[in-house]
């Protein structure tokens, strides 16, 4: 300290602290040799407390206000010093200004994933993060337990310890709650309240109080989230048969907008319809709502020259069989059948081919 600084210190008789940082929790008032004049003015602003420390012991604590430092309003310090009849000379004491405001927007988060057993997904790993707010509830205890002899103490000095409390108690609350992962978003407030209640006594040992605790997000691993997205997409599609018909309708519209596509495009569209029909049949979607059979016999649809024809009664089918248009390998269908089948495998049509020899085996 230079000569001019020493002279200014001797002339100053106002003890106060103005904070321009926003994150300083404790500031030790600097005086030459820690001497304070008798009758000096102590100014404690709103959101502050002034703690007098003498030889390592917490003496007097002052809340917001303006005070003249004399024996009358320094009872503990007077007792420690043995000033039975007052004092007139400067006295030595350390003065710590403690910010009692609420420090907001402090971050917390899980460094490693939390392993849990989910009732729907089984073992899962969850990550979580959020914010909290803290204030100094007991300035004397905070200085004794945390600050010590530090001249300046900021929120960085305590945030790591509080974060460890939070993550530990949050993990326990999440495990004991047994809340399914997909329902956690609806319970953020309850989880926040539970964690703040549990860690309250622990941080209270340091003279602190957690005023707000917020859970902003709990997330699953990226791979699981991608799988959920696919599952959600299938849920949006809904009825697969209806979705297939919708896709086929879009294909027809595209074909109509491209009249020069030619026969190849028409064949591709026909194959698309056939595939859609097979998918619908496999899913139990009856895409062939044919008319009921006529009295007197079954009615069959026949695949002739690559196109659906019919329905035909037994007499017409007998004529097609005689003319060679209907063979054992020709695909047929009637109402009640699961799908198209070769005519030779349908018991009702086998008499039509009794007189004709079976096809020669392939070499």
N, C-alpha and C positions, 0 to 999 in steps of 0.2 A: 504494500500500500504506500502511495506517495505522500509527500507532505501535505499537498492540497487536499487529497482525499481524507487524510487524518483530520485536518482543520474542519472540513465540511462535516465529518462525522461528529466532531465535538459540538458543532453548532446545531446540528439537527436534534430536535426533541420530539419529533413526530414518528411514531412507529406504525407503519402501514405497508400494504403490499397491493400492487396493481398487476394483474395477470393478463398478459397478451397472448399466451400460447394456446389456451383452450384445453390442454391435456395435462397440465401440471396439477398434481394432487397436493403436494406439500412444498413449501418454500421457506427456507430458514432466513430470517431477517439478519442482514449483515451489519454489524457494528464493530468498531475498533475495540478489540479485547472484550467483546460482548458486554460493554458497559452501557447502561441505560440511566439517564439522569432521573433523579427524583422529581416527580411532577411532570414527566414527559407525557405526551398525548398518545394514546393508543387508539387507532381507528380500525375497526373491524367492519368490513363491508358485508352486505347481504351475500349469503352463499359462502361465508368464510367463518373460521374459528381460529383464535390465537391461543397457542399452547405454550406456557412458560415451563422450561426445563432447567433444573438447577442440580448440577453435579450428578447427572444421569437419572434424576427422579422427576416424574411429572408433578408439577406444582399446580398453578392456576390455569383454568381454561376460560376464555372469554368468547361469548357469542357476538353477533353483530351489534355495533354501537360505538360510542366514543367514550373513552375512559381516561382519567388522569391517574397515572401510576403513582400511588402512595401506599403507605402501610395499610390504610383502611380497606383498600380493594385488592390487596395482595395477601390475603390471610395465610394461605399455605406457604407461600414463599417467605413471608415474614416469620413463620414458625420454624421453617427449615434454617433460615439465616440467624435466628435468635434475636430478631429486632423487637425487643420488648417495649422500647420507648420511641420507636420510629427511626427514620434515618434521613439524613440530609445530603449525603454524598452519593455519587453515582454507584449503582449496584450492578453486579454481574449476573446475567441470566441469558439463556438461549431462548429466542422466541421463534416458534414455528407457526407459520400461517398454513392452515389446512383448508383446502377447498371442499366445502360440503355440498356443492351443487351436484346434480345428476349428470354423470358422464354417459352419454348415449352412443348408439351405433357401434358398440364394441363387438367384434366378430368372434364366433366360435365355430368349430367344425371338427369332424372326425378325421384324424390323420390316417387311420386304417379302417377298412370296412368292418361293420359289425356283423358277426355271424349269428343268424337266427334260424329257427325252424318254423317255416310258414305253413299254416294248415292247408294251403292250396298248392303252393309251389314246392314245398319241401324245404331243404336247407337253402338259404339265400344269404347274400351279402348286401348290406345296406350302408349307404353313406348319408350323412345329414349335416346341415349347416344352418346357421341363423345368426341372430344378434341378441344382445342383452344390454341392460343399463345398470350402472352401479353408482353408489354414493358412499361417502364416509359417514357412518352413523355415530361412531364414538371416536372423536379425534385423538384423545389421549391413548386409547388402546391401539389405534392404528399406528401411531408413532412408536409406541413401545414394542409392538409385535412385528411390524413390517419395515418402517422407515429407518429406525435407528438413528445414526448420526449423519445420514445423507442430507446434503444441503438442498438438493432438488430431487423430487420424486415424481415421476409421471405414471400414466396408466400402463405404459409398457412394462413397468416393473412388477405389476401384479396380474396383468392379463393372462400370462401363461399359466399361473397357478390356478386362477379362476377357471380357465378353459379346461384344465385337467379335472377339476371338480365336476364341471358341467358334463364332459364326455363320459366320465365314469358313471355319474348318476343317471344320465340320459340312457346309457346302455342298459342299466338295470331296469329303468322304467319301461323301456321298449320290450325287454325280455319278459318282464312280469305281466305286462299288459296283454300279451298274446294277441295282438291286433293283426289281422291279415294285411299283407303289404298293400293290397288294392284299397283298403279302407283307412290307411294311415292319414291320408290327406284330410279326412273328415274329423280327425282327432288331434290336429296340431295344437289347438288351444288347450285341450286337456293335458297333453304331454308337457306343454310349456309350464302350465300351472303346477303339475306334479313335480317337475324338476326344480322349479324355483322354490317350492315348499321344502324339498329335501335338502337342497344345498344352503338354504337360509341359515341354519345354525352353524354350518361349517365356515362360511365366510364371516358370520357374526363373530367368530373367535378372533378375527383380525380387525374388528371394528367396522366392518363393511356391511352393506345391505344391497341385495339384488332387487331393484325396483321393477324391472321388466325382463322377461325372458321369452323370446320368440323363436319358434321353429319355422324356418322359411321353406325348407325342402328336405325331403327324404327320397332318395333315388335308388333304383335297382342298377345292377351292372348293365353296361351298354348292350351286351349280347342278349340279356333277358328282355330289355326294352324293345329290341328289334323283333324278338319272337312275339312279344305282346302286340306290336304293331301289325304283324302278319295275322295274328288271331283276330284283332279288331277288324282288319280288312275282310276276313271271311265272314265276320258277323254283319258287316255292312252289305255284302253281296246277298246274304240271306238264302232264298230258294235258288239252288243251283240250276234247276230246270228252267225257271223263269229267266234267270240271268243268261242262260244259253240261248233261249228264244230271243232275248233282247239283242244279244250279239249277232244272231243270225239276221234279225231285222236291220241292223246297222249295215251288215254286209250286203243285203239286198239294196239298200238305199245307195251304198257306194257303187254297186254295179249299175244301178239306173243312171247315176251321174257319169258313168263311163261307158257309153253305148258302143264304143269301138273296141271293147275288150275282146270280142270274138268268142268262139266256141270254147276255147280253153278256160276263159273266165267262167263261163256258164257251167262247165264241168266241175271246176273248183268249187263253185257255189253249191252244186248238187252234192258233192262229197261232204261239204260242210254241213248241209242239212242231214245227211245220213249219219255223220258222227254225232250231231246234236240229238238225233233220234235214238241212237244207241245209248248215249249217256242218260237220256231221260228214262229209257227202259231200265237201265241198270239201277237207277235211283228210285225205281218204283213209280216213275211218272208215266202214266199211260197217255202217250202222245197220239194214239190211234183211236179216236172216238168214232169208230165205224158204226153204221146203222145196225139194228138188230137183225138176226137171220130171218129169212122168209119161212113161213110154215112149210113143212115138208122136207126140209133138208138144210144142211149147213151151207154157208156162203163163204167162199174163200177169195182173198185177194191174191193175185199172181204177179210175179215179177217177169214181164215179157219184154224182151229187147231193151233191158235196162230201165224200164219204166213200170210203175205200178198200174195194174189193170184189174178190173172187176168191180164189185164182187161177182163171182160165178157160182151157179148151182152145180150139182153133181152131173147133170146132163151136159152142160156146157164144158165142164172139166173133162168129161169123157171124150168129147169131140176134140178138145185140144190135145188130149193124150194120144188119140188115134192119129191126128195130123202131125204129131211129133213136136208140137209147140210146147207141150207140158211133159217134162221128163222127170225121172226120179230126183235129179239134181236141181230142178227148178224151185226157187224159193217161193213159199206160200205163207199166208197168215190169215187167221180168222180171229174174231173176237173171243177173248179168253186165253189166247196163247201169249206167252211171255215175249216172244219175238219171232222173227222170220225163221223158217226151218225148211230143209229140203223136203220136197213132196214125198219122196220115198220113205221118209222117217215118220210120216203122219199116218197113223193106223187107218184113218177113215179113207185115205186116198190110195192105200196099197192095192186094193182090188183093181184100180184102174191100170196097174202095170203088171197084173198077173200073167196076161197073155204075152207080154213083150219080154224078150230076154234082157238080163241086166247088162250094163255097159261092160265092154272088154276091159280087163285090168291093164293098167299102164305098165309099159315095159321099163 
